[in-house]
């Protein structure tokens, strides 16, 4: 996966999002579940900036 330029870029994006979650008090797994639930409900090409980790109130995983 990360042994190609494209794989390394994808990995860097993934780690950046997860670390942004942590820096903003958002639980990464709960954030990912929220985004993957919300995105299919959006129209193609719509603004999704409200889904960025620094725009969310702290999201906690169920029971946590």
Secondary structure, 3 states (H helix, E strand, C coil): CCCCHHHHHHHHHHHHHHHHHHHCCCCHHHHHHHHHHHHHHCCCCCCCHHHCHHHCCCCCCCCC
